[in-house]
């Protein structure tokens, strides 16, 4: 072989080795290939595709196996554009509330009413953005994903606890089964759920005891499982909303049986994360208490029909000429219509009642 040809081959081999880790990581992430699978017949694929579409839209933020936030480009209430080049971040966050019908249930919270009309005045934009910062939207995100995927039996909620409780108490009516995340094998379409409490650790048994007691609710967080690769890279890929203020992917290790191994559990005796104890910092270490296992398609077909997403809001009509917003008493000029009146709420569905 000529020396020049050998040199070219050696260079190509070196370049290939240099980019091998990048290519492997890209192949392991199922989201790019799931981008256009929203109409798939399998419910699990539709769920994974809906969650992945959001993660891709948010510039693919992710937390790595060590629980470190490795990438985050934008935040929930910013005016920065998402990856489509058109949607402002805060408008997308508001749409998770609005298109699921959950915004109506939040009408008593400051700024919620202004999120009905995202094309309103500077005042409505500021008030809505404040609402998005003050109120956790991870359950609205999961509700959006499940409704986008048209999952029978799922009922949207602003609280993860509601559909966790439904899976535990009424498994015949829920699209999920309540399982122990320490032993069950996750699969696309499942939900991995943690209790958020600063005073105690619940775990699988503790959450069951709370559900049995029937007293009140618990603050929780759930991620959507989008891919599990036990024989490829040994990772599970999950996506959650309001994770570090975005639609963020989480990577977690799995064993050859596809089980979380080890499941990064929070404990009551663990060292708290701080600059002095950096080794204890792990964003994956939560009080994981339940794996909601998606039922097979045949079982889902027997459940209540899925609820549709609300139609996206259209830009607000221009105010008619000859009216005033900040009217002067006695001027005789009629007041302009209220852009946040109920008539501008999502069409085609009655207000949701708690």
N, C-alpha and C positions, 0 to 999 in steps of 0.2 A: 504494500500500500504506500502511495506517495506520502512523504512527510507532511505536506500541506493538508492532505485529506485527514491524516491522523490527528493533526492539530485541531482541525475543525470539529472532529468527533469528540475530542477531549474537552473542548470549550462547551459544546452542546451538553455533554454529560455533566459538566460542572454547573451550567445554568439550570439544568433539570434538577439537580440535587439541591440547588439553592432555593428553588421554588417548590420543591416537593412538599414541605410542611404547609405552605399556603394552599396548594392544590388539594391536599388531604383534608384540610379544615373546610375548604369550600365544598368539597364533595360530601362531607359529613353533615353539613347544614342542609336540611331538607327544604328549607323555605323557598329558595329560588325555583326549584322544580315544582313546588306546590302553588306558585303564584297564580296560575290559571286553572286551578282545579275546583273552583267554587261550585260548579254544577255537577260534581261527581255524584254517582248514585250512592256511594257509601257515606254514611253520616260522619264517620271518623275522619275521612279525608276532607269533607266540607268544613268541619270544625278546624282542623289543622290549617287548611288553606286560608280560612277567614282570619285566624290569629296571625299567621305568617304574613299576610298582606299588610296588616297593621305594623308589624315589626319592620318590614321592608320600607314602608312609608315613612317610618321614624328614623331612617338611616341605620337600621340594624344594630341598635344598642344591645350590649350583652354583658352578662356576668360570667366569668370563667369558672373552671372547676374548683379553684381555690377561693371562690367567693369574692373575687375582686371585680369591681366595675371596670371593665376593660374599654368600653366605648359608650359615649353618650354625647350626642350633638346638639339636641334641642330639649326644651323643657315645656311642661304642660300648658303654661299660660303665656308663652312668648308669642310675638307676632312674626317670628321667623317662619319661612316657608318650609314645608315638608318636601319629601323627595319627588312629589309630583310637580313641584315648581309653582304650585298655585295655592294650595291650602295652607293657611296660617295655623300654627300649632294649636293655639287656644281654640280656634273654631273646630278643629278635629276633636279635641277633648270634649267640647260642648256637645258635639254630635252624638257621642256615646250616651250621654244623658237624654238628649232630645229624641233620637230615633228609636230608643227602646221604650219611650213613654214614662221613664222614671223621673224626668224633670218635673212633671206635674206633682209627683209625690213629695218633691223637695220645695214646693212653692213657699213654705214657711221660712225658708232659709234665705238670708240676705243675698241678693244678686241672682237668685235662681230665675225669677221671672224675666230678667233681661237676657237670659240665655235662649229664650224662645225665638228671639229675632236677632240673629248674629250680624245682620247688615244694618243695624240701627245707628244711633248717634254715638259720639265718643263716650258719653255717659254710660249708655247701655253696655258698650264694650268693656269699659273699666269695671263696672259692677259685675258683669258675667265672669270676667277673668279673676276677680277676687273670689267669687263663689267657687271656681275651679280649684283655686289654691287651698281654700279652707275646707273643702269636703272631699274625702277619699273617693276616687272614681274607679277603683279596681273591680268592684262588683258590677258597676255599669259597663265596664269593658267586657267582662265575661258574659254578661247578658247580651251585649251587642254581638259578640262572636257566636253565641248559641242561636240567637235569632237570625243572624245573617246566614248561618248554616241550616236554618229551618229544622231545628231539632224538636220532634214531638214531645209533649209532656213538660217542656221547660217553661217556667214562668219567671220573667225577669224580676230582679230585686236589687235594691240599693245596698243590700246586706248579704254577704256570702252565707251567713248563718242560715238564711231562709232556705236555700236549696240544699245545703248540707243537712239541715233538719228534715227536709222532705225526703231525701234519699234514705235517711236513717229510719224515720217513722212510717213513711208511706212508700216503700220500695216498689209496690205495684203501680203507683202513679207517677213515679219519677223516672227520668231517662237514665239514672245512675244507681249504682249499688254502693253502699258505704263499706269500705274495706280498710284494713290496717296498712298504712303506707310502708311499714317496716318489713312486711312479708309479701304483699301483693306486687305483681309485676305491672308497671304502668304501660300504657299503649296510647297511640294517638287518639285524641278525643276525650281522654280522661282529665280530671281535675285533681291536682295536688293542693291540699288545703292546710293552712296553719292557723293557730289561734294567736292573736296579737294581744298579749297581756304583759304588763311590766311587773306584776305582783306574784305570778305563779306560772308553772309549766303544767299544761293539761295532758298532752299526749293523746294517744288513741283511746285509752281507757278513761282518762279524765274528761275528754270531750263527750264520750258516750254517757258518762254520769251526768254531765250538764244537760245533754239532750233529754235524758230520762227525767230529770227534775222538772223540766218544762218551765223554768223560771227565767224570764227575760231573754236576753240575747248575749252574744259574745262578739267582740270585734275579731274579724278573721281576714285572711287573704287567701286567694286561690290563683294558681297558675294553670294554664292550659297546656297539656302535653301535646307536642306536635311531632316528635320523632323519638324513637328509641333504637339505638344501634349496639346491641350487646356483642355482636361478632365483628363489628367494623372498628369503631373507635372507643367502645365501652362507655358511651355517653347517652344520656337522655337530654332532650332539648324541650324546654318549656317556655311559654310566653305569658307574661302578666302585664296588666295595665297598672299605672301608678307605681311602677317599680322604678325607683330613682327618677320619678317625674316623667316617665315615658312608657311606651309599649315595648318592654325590654325582654330579651331572651335570657334564660337562665340555663346553664349547663350543669348537669349533675352526673356523677359516676354511677354505672350499673354493672352488675356482674354478668356471668355468662347466661344466667337464667333470666336476665332482663330486670332484675330487682335492684332498687336503689342500694348501693353498697360502696361505702357505708352511707346510711341516711344521715345527713348532717343535722343532728337534733340539738336544739337549745337545751341547756340544763340549768337548774337553779344554782349550781355551784360553779359554773363556768366563769372564767376571768372575763371581765368586760373589756370590750375593744377600746383602746386609747392609744395615743402616740407612744406611751411607755410600754404597751403590751401589744404591739402590732401583730405578733404571731397569732393573737386571739381574734383578730378581725376576720370575719367570714360572713358575707351577706347571704350565703346559702343556709347558714345555721339558724333555723327557725323552729318554732314549736309545731312541726309537721304532725298533724293529728288525724288526717283522713285522706284516703285516696277514693275519689268518686269515680268508679269504674263505669264507662259508657256501656250500655247494654247493646247486644247485637241488633242489627237492623230489623230482623224479624220481630224482635220484642218491642222495638221502638214503634213499629207500625201499629201496635195495639193501643198506643197512648193517645192522649188528646192531641188534636191537630196543632201544629206550631203556630205561634203568633207572628204576624208579619211586622217588619220594621216600619216605622212611620215614614212617610214620604219626606225627603229632604225639603227644608224650607227654601222658598224662593226669595230673591231680593225684595225688600220692602218697597211698595209703590211710593212714588214721589208724593209729597204732601201737596194737596190742592192749593193753588194760589189764592190769596185773599184771606188766609187764616193765620193765626198766631199760636206760638208755643208758650212763650213767656208773655202772656197777655197783660195789657194795662187795663185796670178796672175802669169801665165807663167809655172805653174806646169804641165799642160797638163792633169790633172785629171778631168773628166767630173763632173759637178754639179749634185747632187742628185735631183730627182723630188720634186717639191714643194708640201708638204702634204696638203696645203690649196688651191690647185688649184681647179677651178670650177668642174672638173671631180669627185671630192670627195663630192660634195654637194648631198643632198638627191636625190635618183633616182625616176624616174617615174612621175615627175611633172615639168612643166616649172617654171622658177623663177617667183615669185609673184611680180606684179607691184603695186605701190601705186596709 
